[in-house]
Amino acid sequence: MPLTPSSAGYVAHQRTSFLSGSPPEDFPGSGGVGERDFVGRGRESDMYEAGRKAMGFGVTRADEEVAGLTMGQVAARRAFREALEEQD
């Protein structure tokens, strides 16, 4: 996934839809009830770590402190994290 502010906005909207159990904005029938009332529907706690990160859960400053990253990679990760935080 590209670590851009627009991607962060998209991920934030997807995360909100997932948490509420409703279809995301780009899905046919968005805004409907979706799986909101389903018993046993997916939760954040059901996800593996890679899936959590892909959905914008648990993105922290520590992701910017990985050894071997270039300054550009650190800047991209920081901008992505900050854009996600703005959406919260």
C-alpha positions, 0 to 999 in steps of 0.5 A: 500500500502506498504510504500517502496522505490520500491512502491514509484517508482511504484506510481511515474510512475503511477502518471506520466502516469495518468497526461499525460493520457497515460497507465502506464508501466504495462498496455497492450499497454503502451506508446500509446496515451491512453486517452491523448486527451480525453475531460473530462478525469480524473484530480488530482482535480477530486480525493478524498483526499485518492485517491490523497494520494494513487497516491502520490499527496500531500504526505508531512512531515505532514504525518510523524507527525501524533500522535500515530505513532511509530518511525518505521512508521514515518521512513517508511512514511519519506522514502516513501515521499523522494523516491517520491520526488526523482522521481519528 
